[in-house]
Structure formats: C-alpha cells, structure tokens
Amino acid sequence: FAAFFMLAGIMSCSNTKITSSWMDSKKTGTSFNDILIIGIAEEEHNRRLFEEQFTEQLTAAGIESEVSYRILPEGTEINRDTVDAAIKGKNIDAVIVTHLVKVEEETVYRQNMDYRPTYGYSYGMYNYYPSVHTYVNQPGYYTTHDVVKLETNLYEIKTEDLVWSAHSKTFAPEAA
C-alpha cells in the first residue's frame, strides 16, 4: 500500500499536482515488486522521454520499474498477448499506463510585489498605511502558460484489475 502513496507523491512533485484519484479499497496492503511503465503518446520520443522520467522518479523512491519501449518497441500493438509475451520471465507484477488527456492554456494574475505584513502594529497607522497602500496600488501582471493534463492508471498483472487511478495537471516544462 505504501507504493500507492509513493506514486501519488511522485506525481505530485514540483510542478505536478494530482487533481483527483481513486484506489481499489480491496487492494489494501498490496505491494508490487516491479512495475512496467507504458506512456501513450503520438510521438515515440515523447513516449520514451515520459517513460524514462517516470522510471527515474520511481527508482528515486525505491520502486523498481522498467520502461516499456525497450520490450514493446515502436509500432508494437499493445494488448494482452504482446504485454504477456514481453514480460514473460520478468518479475513485473504491475503496469502503469499514462496518457495525455489535454493541454490547456492557463492565465494567472501575479502581484508585482510580495505582501509583507507589518507585525507589531504599535508603529501606528502612519507607518502601516503607506506600506499597505503601496502593495494594494502596485499593478501586477498576467502570465499565460500551458497546463498538461494526464490520466495515470495502475493495473495488477495477475488479476488485470485497476488498482489506482489519478488525473494530474502539470505546468508544461517550458512554462516552469
């Protein structure tokens, strides 16, 4: 069960936030030895990049994993037979499948300066007022960046059951 929380932690790193998740309560206590990472992408290089990054994060968290592109090369139809044949003789007991849901543009208003509250209002109104007035009247600015939304599912190989699912959103790397 700790692996699920580590996966959630990995997905919520830095500029990625899990927006919703679900876990099969009947799988409480289940742990996996080795996880196959399958990234579904239009471009093969994006698939490889995603799978490598995800595997690096899992390894850093102490979870063994393998990228799928090494055992399911480009052009391979991914189905029960091809995955079973590819993992035969390996200790892979779970699969993570992730795909892009959509990319959205997000606009955020940012204050031009940080508000620093004046502690100890004993300095009186004439010291407090100018600092707050400057903050309130200093114009901010808008930034626009891409937000990538993904769906990630964790399946148990033995039962083919969905064990965990999450939707996440990530600031696009060029916007971070």
VOMAR-549648 format. One record per atom (N, C-alpha, C, O): residue in three letters; x negated, y, z. Coordinates in pm, whole numbers, plus 50000, padded with zeros to 5 digits. Layout:
N
ALAXYZ ...
This chain:
176
PHE499184988050000 PHE500005000050000 PHE499145012550000 PHE499565023049950 ALA497975011450056 ALA497075022950058 ALA496705027249917 ALA496475039149892 ALA496645017749825 ALA496295020949686 ALA497305030749625 ALA496915039349546 PHE498565029449661 PHE499585038549607 PHE499315052749653 PHE499425062249576 PHE498955054149782 PHE498695067449834 PHE497405073149775 PHE497305085249753 MET496415064349749 MET495205069049684 MET495515073549541 MET494995083749496 LEU496355066049471 LEU496755070049335 LEU497455083549340 LEU497185092349258 ALA498335085149436 ALA499035097949449 ALA498045109049479 ALA498165120149427 GLY497075106049563 GLY496035115949594 GLY495205119549473 GLY494895131249451 ILE494845109649395 ILE494055111949275 ILE494825120849178 ILE494265130149121 MET496105117749160 MET496905125449065 MET497195139449116 MET497525148349037 SER497065141649246 SER497355154949296 SER496085162949320 SER496105172949391 CYS494975158649261 CYS493705165649274 CYS493745179049202 CYS494535181149110 SER492895187749245 SER492615200649184 SER493845207149123 SER494715212049195 ASN493915207248993 ASN494995214648927 ASN496125205648881 ASN496895209448793 THR496245193748939 THR497335184548908 THR498235183149031 THR497755181449143 LYS499525183749007 LYS500495182249116 LYS501525171849075 LYS502025171948962 ILE501845162749166 ILE502925153149143 ILE504235160449168 ILE504445166049275 THR505115160449067 THR506385167449080 THR507505158249126 THR508495162849184 SER507375145249100 SER508325135449151 SER507665121749148 SER506795119149065 SER508095113049238 SER507545099449238 SER508565089949297 SER509495093749368 TRP508355077149264 TRP509205066449313 TRP508315054449341 TRP507335052249270 MET508655046649445 MET507915034649476 MET508895023549514 MET509865026049586 ASP508635011549466 ASP509475000049498 ASP509224996249643 ASP508134991649678 SER510224998049727 SER510074995349870 SER509814980649899 SER509284977250005 LYS510174971749806 LYS509924957349825 LYS508454953949808 LYS508024943049844 LYS507684963149753 LYS506254960649729 LYS505374966149840 LYS504154966849825 THR505974969949950 THR505204975050063 THR504154964750103 THR504454952850118 GLY502934969250119 GLY501854960350159 GLY501114954150042 GLY500094947550061 THR501594956149921 THR500934950649802 THR499654958449775 THR499644970749781 SER498584951249746 SER497344957949704 SER496864951149577 SER497184939649550 PHE496084958549500 PHE495584953449373 PHE494074953749373 PHE493444962749429 ASN493474943549309 ASN492024942449304 ASN491414950449190 ASN490354956549206 ASP492074950349077 ASP491514956748958 ASP492684961448871 ASP493614953848845 ILE492624973848828 ILE493734979848755 ILE493284983548614 ILE492244989748595 LEU494074979548515 LEU493834983348376 LEU494514996848351 LEU495694998548382 ILE493765006248295 ILE494295019548267 ILE494615020548118 ILE493735018748033 ILE495875023348087 ILE496305025047948 ILE496835039147933 ILE497835042947994 GLY496155046847850 GLY496615060247816 GLY497235059847678 GLY496615054947584 ILE498445064947664 ILE499115065347535 ILE498965079547481 ILE499445089147541 ALA498295080647367 ALA498045093847308 ALA498075092847156 ALA497845082247099 GLU498365104047093 GLU498375104346946 GLU496975102746889 GLU496795096346786 GLU495995108446955 GLU494615108046909 GLU493805098446995 GLU493895098847118 GLU493015089846932 GLU492215080047004 GLU491225086547101 GLU491015081547211 HIS490615097647060 HIS489655104047150 HIS490335109347277 HIS489725109347384 ASN491595113747267 ASN492325118047386 ASN492625106147477 ASN492535107347599 ARG492965094947418 ARG493205082747496 ARG491935079047574 ARG491985076547694 ARG490815078747503 ARG489545074847567 ARG489155084547678 ARG488755080447787 LEU489285097347649 LEU488945107447749 LEU489815105947873 LEU489305105947985 PHE491125104547854 PHE492015103047967 PHE491665090548048 PHE491545091148171 GLU491515079147980 GLU491225066548050 GLU489915067348127 GLU489815062348239 GLU488905073348067 GLU487615074848136 GLU487755083548261 GLU487255080048368 GLN488455094848248 GLN488645103748362 GLN489435096948474 GLN489075098048591 PHE490495089948438 PHE491325083248538 PHE490505072448609 PHE490575071148731 THR489735064748531 THR488905054148589 THR487845059948682 THR487575054248788 GLU487235070948644 GLU486245077448730 GLU486875081548863 GLU486275079648969 GLN488085087148858 GLN488765091248981 GLN489095079249069 GLN488935079749191 LEU489555068449007 LEU489855056349084 LEU488595050649147 LEU488605046749264 THR487515050149071 THR486245045049123 THR485785053349242 THR485325047949343 ALA485895066449230 ALA485515075349340 ALA486355072749465 ALA485905075149577 ALA487585067949446 ALA488465064849559 ALA488305050449606 ALA489025046049696 GLY487365042949546 GLY487115029149587 GLY488045018949525 GLY488175007849578 ILE488695022349413 ILE489605013249346 ILE488975008749215 ILE488575017149133 GLU488874995749195 GLU488304990549070 GLU489324992048959 GLU490514989448977 SER488834996148843 SER489714997748728 SER488904996048600 SER487674996248601 GLU489624994348491 GLU488994992648361 GLU489795000348258 GLU491025000348259 VAL489065006948167 VAL489725014048058 VAL490235003847957 VAL489604993547935 SER491385006747897 SER491964997047804 SER491324997547666 SER491354987547594 TYR490755008947628 TYR490265009947490 TYR489125000247461 TYR488854997247344 ARG488444995247564 ARG487384985447542 ARG487924971547512 ARG487284963747442 ILE489084968247565 ILE489634954847544 ILE490874954947454 ILE491304944547405 LEU491444966747433 LEU492564968647341 LEU492194979947246 LEU492654991247263 PRO491344977047146 PRO490824987647061 PRO491904994846980 PRO493034990246967 GLU491505006146927 GLU492395014346844 GLU493065005746738 GLU492414997546673 GLY494355007846723 GLY495115000346623 GLY495764987746678 GLY496644982046614 THR495344983346797 THR495944971446858 THR497344974946907 THR497534984846978 GLU498304966846871 GLU499654968746923 GLU499644964147069 GLU499214952947100 ILE500104972647156 ILE500094969247298 ILE501444963047333 ILE502474969747333 ASN501404950047363 ASN502594942747404 ASN502144931647501 ASN500954930547532 ARG503074923747548 ARG502764913447647 ARG501654904147598 ARG500714901247672 ASP501744899547475 ASP500774889947423 ASP499374895847412 ASP498404889547453 THR499264908047358 THR497934914047342 THR497304917447476 THR496094915647495 VAL498104922547571 VAL497574925747704 VAL497174912947776 VAL496094912247834 ASP498034902647773 ASP497704889847838 ASP496404884047783 ASP495554879447858 ALA496254884347650 ALA495034878947587 ALA493814887247626 ALA492744881747651 ALA493964900447633 ALA492844909247664 ALA492374908047808 ALA491184909547835 ILE493274905347900 ILE492874904748041 ILE492644890448090 ILE492274888448205 LYS492844880548003 LYS492644866648042 LYS491224864648095 LYS490254868748031 GLY491114858448210 GLY489814856048271 GLY489274867648351 GLY488204866548411 LYS489984878748354 LYS489574890448433 LYS490404890648561 LYS491424883748571 ASN489984898548657 ASN490714899548784 ASN491764910548782 ASN492224914748888 ILE492134915248665 ILE493114926148655 ILE494474921048700 ILE495014911348646 ASP495014927948800 ASP496314923848853 ASP497374934848848 ASP498494933048896 ALA497004946248790 ALA497964957248775 ALA497564965648655 ALA496414965648612 VAL498544972748601 VAL498324981548486 VAL498944995048517 VAL500074996048565 ILE498185005548486 ILE498725019148491 ILE498895023648347 ILE497955023148268 VAL500105028048313 VAL500385033248180 VAL500795047848197 VAL501715051148272 THR500085056648124 THR500375070948132 THR500595076547993 THR499895072847898 HIS501565085347981 HIS501795091947853 HIS502205106347873 HIS502715110147979 LEU501965114247770 LEU502345128247769 LEU503855129447753 LEU504435123547663 VAL504485137047841 VAL505905139747830 VAL506115152547748 VAL506905152647654 LYS505395163247783 LYS505465175647706 LYS504405185347755 LYS503825183847862 VAL504175195447673 VAL503295206547707 VAL504145219047705 VAL504835221847607 GLU504095226547813 GLU504875238747824 GLU503945250647850 GLU502865249147908 GLU504385262147808 GLU503685274447841 GLU504305279947968 GLU505525280547981 GLU503465284048061 GLU503945289448188 GLU503325303248208 GLU502125305148188 THR504165312748246 THR503695326348273 THR503785328848422 THR504815326148485 VAL502705334148479 VAL502615336548623 VAL502225351048647 VAL501315356348582 TYR502925357448740 TYR502575371148780 TYR501545370348891 TYR501735363048988 ARG500475377848878 ARG499415377848979 ARG499215392149030 ARG499105401748953 GLN499185393249162 GLN498885406249223 GLN497465410149185 GLN496595401449171 ASN497225422949167 ASN495905427549129 ASN494925426949245 ASN493715426049224 MET495435427249365 MET494545426349482 MET495235417749588 MET496465417149594 ASP494435411449670 ASP494985403049776 ASP495475411749891 ASP494855421749926 TYR496595407649949 TYR497105414550066 TYR496345409650188 TYR496275397650213 ARG495795418750260 ARG495095415450383 ARG495845422350496 ARG495715434450516 PRO496615414650570 PRO497415420950675 PRO496525427850779 PRO495445423050813 THR497005439050826 THR496285446350929 THR496705440651064 THR497855442151106 TYR495775434251129 TYR496065428651260 TYR495835439351365 TYR494975448051350 GLY496605438551468 GLY496475448551574 GLY497025461751528 GLY496275471251501 TYR498325462351518 TYR498975474351467 TYR498795486151562 TYR499455496451548 SER497905484551657 SER497665495251753 SER496965507151687 SER496845517851748 TYR496495505351562 TYR495855516651493 TYR496875527051448 TYR496505537951405 GLY498155523551459 GLY499195533151429 GLY499625533251283 GLY498965527551196 MET500745539751261 MET501365539951129 MET500465546451025 MET500465542050910 TYR499725556651061 TYR498945564050961 TYR497735556350911 TYR497165559850808 ASN497335546050981 ASN496305536950931 ASN496935525150856 ASN496385520250758 TYR498085520750905 TYR498765509250844 TYR499365512850709 TYR499185505650611 TYR500085524050704 TYR500825527950584 TYR499955528750459 TYR500345523050357 PRO498815535350460 PRO498025536450335 PRO497555522950281 PRO497535520850159 SER497195513750370 SER496695500850319 SER497835492750256 SER497635486450152 VAL499005492850316 VAL500135485550262 VAL500655492650137 VAL501025486050039 HIS500685505650138 HIS501155513450022 HIS500285510549899 HIS500805508849789 THR498985509849917 THR498075506849806 THR498365493149750 THR498405491349628 TYR498565483349837 TYR498845469549792 TYR500155468949713 TYR500215462949606 VAL501185475149767 VAL502505474549705 VAL502525481749570 VAL503205477349478 ASN501795492549558 ASN501835500649437 ASN500745497449335 ASN500735503249226 GLN499855488449368 GLN498815484349273 GLN499435474649173 GLN499905464049213 PRO499435477949045 PRO500085469048949 PRO499335455848934 PRO498105455548936 GLY500075445248918 GLY499495432148893 GLY499445429548744 GLY499495438748663 TYR499335416848708 TYR499255413148568 TYR499825399148550 TYR499995391648646 TYR500125395848426 TYR500675382748393 TYR499615374448321 TYR498835379648241 THR499585361548351 THR498745352248277 THR499645341348221 THR500655337748282 THR499265336248106 THR500005325448044 THR499045313848020 THR497935315747971 HIS499475301948055 HIS498635290148035 HIS499515278148002 HIS500725278248027 ASP498905267947946 ASP499625255647915 ASP499705246648038 ASP498745245748114 VAL500845240248055 VAL501035230448160 VAL501355217148092 VAL502305216148015 VAL500545207048123 VAL500715193748064 VAL501515185348163 VAL501165184248280 LYS502605179248114 LYS503435170748199 LYS503265156248156 LYS503415152948038 LEU502955147648253 LEU502695133548227 LEU503635124748307 LEU504145128648412 GLU503855112648256 GLU504545102248331 GLU503545090948348 GLU502905086648252 THR503425086048471 THR502485075348503 THR503235064248575 THR503925066648674 ASN503085051848524 ASN503745040248584 ASN502715029748619 ASN501775027248544 LEU502895023648735 LEU502035012748782 LEU502854999948782 LEU503894999048846 TYR502354989848707 TYR503044976948696 TYR502174965948756 TYR500954966048743 GLU502824956548822 GLU502154944548871 GLU502124934448756 GLU503164931748695 ILE500954928848727 ILE500814919348615 ILE501614906548639 ILE502344901948551 LYS501494900948757 LYS502094887848786 LYS503614887948766 LYS504154878648707 THR504284898448813 THR505754898848807 THR506274907848694 THR507444907248659 GLU505384916148638 GLU505734926348537 GLU506644937248595 GLU507254944848520 ASP506734937848727 ASP507594947748793 ASP506944961548796 ASP505724962748811 LEU507774971848781 LEU507344985448805 LEU507214987148955 LEU508164984849030 VAL506034991149000 VAL505764992449142 VAL505825007049186 VAL506305010149295 TRP505335015849100 TRP505245030049135 TRP505355038249007 TRP504855034148903 SER506005049749015 SER506135058648900 SER506045073048948 SER506535076449056 ALA505415081348866 ALA505295095448903 ALA505325104148779 ALA504875100248672 HIS505855116148797 HIS505735126748698 HIS504785136948758 HIS504875140248877 SER503905141948677 SER502945151748725 SER502835163248626 SER503205162148509 LYS502305174448677 LYS502025185548588 LYS500615190348619 LYS500185191148734 THR499905193548511 THR498515197648520 THR498315210048435 THR498795210848322 PHE497595219748491 PHE497185230948409 PHE496255225448303 PHE495345217748334 ALA496465229348180 ALA495595224748071 ALA494155228748105 ALA493915239448160 PRO493195220048073 PRO491805222648109 PRO491305236448067 PRO490555242648142 GLU491685241247951 GLU491195254247907 GLU491835265747985 GLU491365277047979 ALA492915262748060 ALA493575273248138 ALA493125273248282 ALA493435282648356 ALA492385263148324 ALA491985262148464 ALA490905272148498 ALA490455272648613 
